[in-house]
Amino acid sequence: MNNAQNQTAGTATSTAPHEAEVPLVTSRRGNLWIPGEIVETPNGTVQRAPLFASWEAPETVRFPYPIVLVHGGGGQGTDWQTTPDGRPGWATRLVEAGYVVYVVDRPGHGRSPYHPNVVGEMGGPFPYEAANGLFFPDEAREQQTQWTFSRSIGEPEVDQLVAAMGPLPHDLAESQRMDADRLARLLDRIGPAVLFTHSAGGPAGWLTADARPELVKGIIAIEPIGPAFGGFPGIGQLDWGLTAAPIGYEAGFTSAEEVKNASPAELIIPALKDLPISLVTGGASAFAGFAEEVVEFLNTAGADAAWLHLPEHGIDGNGHGLIFEANSDEILKVIQRELDERINIED
């Protein structure tokens, strides 16, 4: 047996995943595609960056709107389905709690195919070092107490986390435009919904609400990227405020430069008016450092945005990967209370 085989063999556990003590759930489930644009190529007529969505509906539905789970950065829909250490993810927990759930693979990620000749240039591969810096940076190691493993490169749980990560499209603005277009058309199919976004999936939430304000009933933004006009080495820049792609300001800006030079009073986004948004951050996450600024930007735009900082709800030790961490179930219960308290179900 060679080293690679040894390493793979070393990841085996004593209990097969299908034998784990996971609750049985009676549900209906399926999947669908939101097609990409039809384009001509030297190899024939193809689709450009479709979006894959799986769905699951419990036997008894307790919430009137589906939840659409939008993954972050280089991730994919599986981020919401199982944690790196093998526990049920939020998609499963939400169905158990009586929610209809849609899980998407953003265009060019996971099961949504990517070919650079059609979609555009790929960014670089997602290395272990990037995962370490994002999810468990050295400077926050002692403060981040909600990991069940040592967080070392090559550790089985870290392998599980990184295996799902792939390249982003090189053009961040076009990537976000495709996200919003496909998500908007998904809502055309399924009706009004609440969006859960994570990390670099955050702009997809703002842009989808801009495209379909009547169909987005609320946004739960988990550790969204920011601050406004921020830049991310190797990824891109939020040239339009909280997005790299153009978004519909009331002032009718035609360039990102106009947005950057505008006064706060001009940064109104009509589609976000009174939209309930909860921005969730972990107590040991660098993303909490600019969360207040993101909330302020959203409220200036006209939204009804609130900052849900987990330590203020008695939940400590979380970093950027709070949807994966040991207390993910506890965090979700806080978010379910947010849904009940903040989403208007009488429309």
N, C-alpha and C positions, 0 to 999 in steps of 0.2 A: 504493500500500500504506500503510495507516494505522499508527500507533505500535504498536497491539496486535499487528497482523500482523507488523510488523518484529520485535517482541520474540519472538513465537512462532517466526518463521523463524530467529532467532538461536540457538535451542536445538537446532537440527538438528546431528547429528554425521555424520562422514564414513562411518561404518559403521552400517548398520541393526542394531537389536538382534538380529534373528534371524540375522544374519551374523557376530555376535561369536564369538570363540573360546571357546565354552562346551562342556564335555565332553558327549557324548551319553550318555544314561542310559536303559537299558531298564527300564521300570517299568509297573506298573498304576496307574491313577489314577481318581478320581471325586469326587463330592461328595454331600452330604446336608444335610438341615435337621433341627434339633431345634425342634419347634414351640413357639410361645409359648402362653399361656393364650388360650382362646376367649372373647371378650367381645362383648357387644351394644353397638352404638353407633347413633346416629341414621342412619348410613349403611349399617347392616346388621351382620351377624355377621363379626367379623374376628379375626385372630390378634394377640396383643400380644407384640411383640419376640421373634421367633424368632431362632435362632442358625444361621448358615451355617458349614459346615465342608467344606473340601476335603481329600482324602487322596491320598497317593502311597506305593506300596510297591515297593521295588526287586526285581529278579529274584532276588537272593540276600539273605535277611534275616539279619543277624548279631547282632541284639539282640532279646530275647524280648518286650519291651514297646514299643508305639507311643509316639512322642513327640508330645505335644499342645502346640502353640505358641500362646501366649496373648499378644496384643499389649498395648501400654500405652495409657494416657490417651485422647487423641483419635485414635489411630491405627487401623489395621485390619490384617487378615491379611497384606496385601501387604508390611508392614514386614519380614516374615521371608523374602520371596521374592526380592527384588532390592534391592540397595543404591542410594542416590540417584545414585551415579556409574555405575550400570549393571552392577555385578558380581553374580554369583549370591549370593543370601542364604543364611541358615542352613537354610532348608527344603530347598533344592536340595542343599547340601553334606551334610546329614544323609542324604538319600536316596542320594547317591553313596557314602556311607560304610556303607550297609547298614541304615539305620534306616527303619522305617515312620513316616511323618510325617502328622499331622493339623494343619491350619492353620485357626483359627477367626476369624470376625468376631464379636466380642462383641455382645450385643444392642444395637441402635441404632447400630452402627458398620458401615462398609463395606457389604457386601451384605446385612447384617441390617437390614431396613427400620425406619425411625423415623418415627412420626407423633405429634406432641405431643398430639393429641386422644385417643390411645390409650395411649401410653407415659408421657406426662407432659411437663412443661415442659422444653425444651432449655436447656442452658447457652449461653454465648456462643460465637461462632465462634472458631476457633483462628488467631490472627494470626501473622505473621512474627516480630513482636517476642517472642511467647511461645516460638517455636521457637528464636530466638537465645538467649534467656535460659536455656532448658532444655538445649539441646544444645551451644551454643558461646558461653557468656557471656564478656563482655569481660575480666573479671578472670582468666579461665583460658585466654585465647587463646594465650599463649606456652607454657603447659604442655601444652595439647592439640595434640599433634603428629601425630595419626593421621587428619587430614582431608586429602583430596586436592584441595580447592578452597578458595577464599578466605573462604567463609562470609558473603557479602554478600547482602542482600535483592535478589531478582531474578536472582541467578546461577542457571544451569540446574539445578545439583544441589540448591540450596536450594529452588528451585521444585518439584523432584520430591519432596523431603521434605515440604514444607508441603501440597502438593496432596492427600496422603493423609490429612491431619489434619482432623477434623471436631469438632462440639460433643459434649460429654458430656451425659448426662441431668443435669438440675439437682439431682435427688435422688440424692446419691452412695450412700447406703445402699441404696436400691431398685435402683440400677444394679448394685451388687455382689451383691445378692440374686439378681437375674436372671442375672448371670454364673454364679454358683455353681449355680443350679438347672439351667440349660441344660447347663453343663459336666458336672454330675453325671449327667444323663440321656444325654449323649454317651458317658460311660464305661460306662453301662449297656448301650449298644449295642456298644462296641468292646472292652470288658474292661479289665483292669489296664493302667495307662499311667504314664508319667513326664510331669509338667507342666513346661514351660519358660514362665516368665512374665517380662514386662518392665514396669518402672516402675509406673504406676498399675494395671496388670494383676496386680500382686503379690497384693492381697487376694483376687482370684478363686482363686488357688492355695490360700491358707489355708482359705478357705470351702469349696472343693470337697473338700479333704482332710477337713474336718469333716463334710461331707455323705456322703462315700463313702470312709471310711478304708481299707476293704479293697481299693479299686480304685486308689488313688493310691500308687504304689510309690516315689515320690521327687519332689522339686521342685528345679528349678534356677531360682532367683530372680535375674534379671538386674536389678541396680539397682532393687530394689523400693522403693516409697514408705515413708516413715517419718519420724521415729521413732514409737514407740508413743504414741498419743494426739495425734499431730501434726495440724496444720491446714494447709490449702492454699488461699490466697486465690482466690476464684472457683470453687473445686471442692468443698470440704467438709472435714470433720473425721473423723479415725479415732477415733470415740467409744468403740469396743469394744476398743481396744488397737492392733492392726495392721489393723483393719477398721472400716468405718463401719457395716456390717450386723452384727446379732447373730451371735455364734459360741458354740459349746457349751462353756462353762466347767464344770468338775466341780462348782463351788459352786452352779451353777444360778442365776446372776444373772439378774434380770428387767429390769434397766435399765443403761444405760451409766454412770450415776452410781455404781452399786454396783461396777462394774468399776474405775472410776477410783479409788475409795476403798479398794479391796481391797489386802491385803498381797501381796507376791510369792508367798508360799506358797499363796495362794488362786487364783492365775492359771494353774491347770493346765487344759489342753484335752485330754481323753482321746484324741480322734481323732488328735492329733499325736504320740502316744507313740511314741518311737523312730523316727519318720519321718525318713529321710535328706534333709536340705535343704542345698543349697550356695548361699550368697548371694554373687553375683559383682559386684565393683565395679571401676571404672577408677581409675587412679592420679591422674587430674586431674579427678575428678568430685566435686561437692559431696555426692553421695549416700554417698560413702565416709565422710563425717564422722559419720554416725549408724549406719553398718552394724553396728558392734560392738554397739550398743544393741539393734538389731533381732535379732541373733543371740542375745544374752543373753535377750531376751524369749521367743524361740522355745524356747530350751533350758529356761527356767523353766517354760514350758508343757508340756514333756515331750518335745520333738522332739530329734533328733540333728542339730543345725544346726552348720555350719562356715562360716567366712568365707573365701572365695576372692578375695583382693585381688590383682589382676593383677601389680602390681610385684613381689610376692613370688614370682612365677613367671617373672620376667624379661621382663614385657611392660609397657611404659611408654607414657605419652602419651595414654591414653584418657579420654574423658569419659562423659557419660550415654548417648550414642548408640553405644556400643561395638559393637552388632550391625550398625551401618552403616559403621563406620570402616575405614580402609585395611587394618588388620591383623585384620579380623573372622575370617578363616580360621584364623589363628594362635590366636586366643582360643578358637574352637570346638574345636580340637584339645585344649586344656587341659580343656575341659568334657567332651569325650568320655572323657578319662582319669578324670575324676570319676565319670562314669556307670559305667565299668568297675570302679572301685575301691569305690564307695559303695552301688550299688544291689544289693540281694539278689536274685539271679535263681534261687534255689533253692526259693522258696515255691511 
